[in-house]
Amino acid sequence: MGIENSAGKSGEVVAAVTVQTDTVQTDTVQTDTAQTDTANTGTPKLGTPKMGTSASESAVVGASETGRAKASAGESGAVSAIERGVIAVDGSTKARIERAALTLFVERGVDGVAVREIAARVGITDAAIYRHFKSKSELAESLMLAIHERLTDLVRGIEAQDVSFRDKITNLVNAYCALADEDWDLFSYHLLHLHYFPDLFAGDSSKRTRRAGPISACADMLDAAVEAGEIAPGNIALLASMVLGIVLQAASAKAHMRLRGPLSIYAPEFDKAVWAVLRHR
């Protein structure tokens, strides 16, 4: 159950870090506006821009920007919420693109957001996004992969702990809630929009290798508990879904404004419910 704490970034939301933004002259870039600006026909692809700079020059610009971002973050000790990277370096333009896209995707879904809206929120041109992502689809997928892998790693980490199975359940619930509270937007994106990426996680041997996820990681932990005689045998896939589902259903209620406050304040109740599911069958 962890969304972004297993490998998530820490840090308080404080004063914004000053970072130079990408600026691209509109007369040096040609974009496919039909692809760029359409937000209601599947997953629009960004057209391939004709940049006014060479690949080597772009690399220099990117390295320079990363250096400025690191220096700026080092001076202030923290970054603002809108400059916090998911994969990118905190304070960089790429991080700001990630955060702007994440906020919009959570609000309206991937198909409901146009590239120009992401660029406008960051304060850059549409074409500047090409320096960091080939398409809106790549941007959306990279964000989903980041949180999916963090949650999976979180569960794997709990499974590897040298504590009793009962303590692992408590730790799993607490860590999942903490990760959700630490980056609610990213957790919500995974919670509400994972269905948008069926090929990514459903497992289709003709397309790509199936990726492990938090539920499969939880199933492995339950399998080990069955072998150790700590819980009774049963439908492990179903049990894993129920274990994480107790937290995720409450998270869904929070996402739809039916539950207030951080998830962590409800962790003791989740813990009791999960243990009841596992022990009383």
Residue pairs with C-beta under 8 A, 6 or more apart in sequence:
1 151
1 154
1 155
1 172
1 173
1 175
1 176
1 177
1 179
1 214
1 218
1 243
1 244
1 247
1 248
2 150
2 151
2 153
2 154
2 155
2 172
2 175
2 176
2 178
2 179
2 180
2 214
3 147
3 150
3 151
3 154
3 176
3 179
3 180
3 183
3 186
3 187
3 190
3 191
4 147
4 150
4 151
4 179
4 180
4 182
4 183
4 186
4 187
5 150
5 154
5 175
5 178
5 179
5 180
5 182
5 183
6 150
6 151
6 153
6 154
6 155
6 157
6 175
6 179
7 149
7 150
7 153
7 154
8 150
8 179
8 182
8 183
8 186
9 84
9 85
9 90
9 183
10 182
11 78
11 79
11 84
11 90
12 78
13 78
13 80
13 81
13 84
14 76
14 77
14 78
14 79
14 80
15 76
15 78
15 80
16 79
16 80
16 82
16 83
17 69
17 72
17 73
17 76
17 78
17 79
17 80
17 83
17 90
17 91
18 72
19 65
19 68
19 69
19 72
19 83
19 91
19 92
19 93
19 96
20 65
20 68
21 93
21 96
21 122
21 123
21 124
21 128
22 61
22 65
22 93
22 124
22 125
22 128
22 131
23 124
23 125
23 128
24 51
24 52
24 124
24 125
24 127
24 128
25 52
26 125
26 127
28 50
28 51
28 52
29 49
29 50
29 51
29 52
29 125
29 127
30 49
30 50
31 46
31 47
31 49
31 126
31 127
32 46
32 47
32 48
33 47
35 44
35 45
35 46
35 47
36 44
36 46
36 47
36 114
36 115
36 116
36 126
37 44
37 114
37 115
37 116
38 44
38 114
39 111
39 112
39 113
39 114
39 117
40 111
40 112
41 111
42 111
43 110
43 111
43 135
43 136
43 137
43 140
44 114
44 115
44 135
44 136
44 137
45 135
45 136
45 137
46 115
46 126
46 129
46 130
46 133
46 134
46 135
46 136
48 130
49 127
49 130
51 58
51 127
51 130
53 61
58 131
61 131
62 131
65 92
65 93
66 89
66 92
69 89
69 90
69 91
69 92
69 95
70 89
70 91
72 91
73 79
73 89
73 90
73 91
79 90
79 91
79 95
81 99
82 96
82 99
82 100
83 90
83 91
83 92
83 95
83 96
83 99
84 90
84 95
84 99
84 183
85 91
85 92
85 94
85 95
85 98
85 99
86 95
86 98
86 99
86 102
86 142
86 143
86 146
86 147
86 186
87 98
87 142
87 143
87 146
88 94
88 95
88 97
88 98
88 132
89 95
93 122
93 124
93 128
93 131
93 132
94 132
96 122
97 118
97 122
97 124
97 129
97 132
97 133
97 139
98 139
98 142
98 143
99 185
100 118
100 121
100 122
101 113
101 118
101 136
101 139
101 140
101 143
102 143
102 185
102 186
102 189
103 121
103 185
104 112
104 113
104 117
104 118
104 121
105 113
105 140
105 143
105 189
105 193
106 185
106 188
106 189
106 192
106 193
109 193
109 196
110 136
110 137
110 140
110 193
110 196
113 136
115 126
115 129
115 136
116 126
118 129
118 136
118 139
119 125
119 126
119 128
119 129
129 139
133 139
133 142
140 196
141 197
141 200
143 186
143 189
144 189
144 190
144 193
144 194
144 196
144 197
144 200
145 200
146 186
147 186
147 187
147 189
147 190
148 190
148 194
148 201
148 211
148 213
148 214
150 179
151 176
151 179
151 190
151 213
151 214
152 212
152 213
152 214
152 216
152 217
154 175
154 176
154 179
154 214
155 172
155 214
155 217
155 218
155 221
156 217
157 175
158 168
158 171
158 172
158 175
158 221
159 168
159 217
159 220
159 221
159 224
161 167
161 168
161 171
163 171
165 225
165 228
165 230
165 231
166 230
166 275
168 221
169 243
169 271
169 274
169 275
169 278
170 271
172 218
172 221
172 243
172 274
173 247
173 267
173 270
173 271
173 274
174 264
174 267
174 271
176 244
176 247
176 263
177 247
177 262
177 263
177 264
177 266
177 267
177 270
178 264
179 187
180 187
180 247
180 251
180 262
180 263
181 262
181 263
181 264
187 251
188 251
188 255
191 248
191 251
191 252
191 255
192 252
192 255
194 201
199 207
199 208
200 208
200 211
201 210
201 211
201 213
202 210
203 210
203 211
204 210
214 244
215 237
215 240
215 241
215 244
216 240
218 240
218 243
218 244
219 236
219 237
219 239
219 240
222 231
222 236
222 239
222 240
222 243
222 278
223 236
225 231
225 278
226 232
226 233
226 234
226 236
231 278
231 279
232 281
234 281
239 277
239 278
242 277
243 274
243 277
243 278
246 270
246 273
246 274
246 277
247 263
247 270
250 259
250 263
250 266
250 270
251 263
253 259
254 260
254 263
259 266
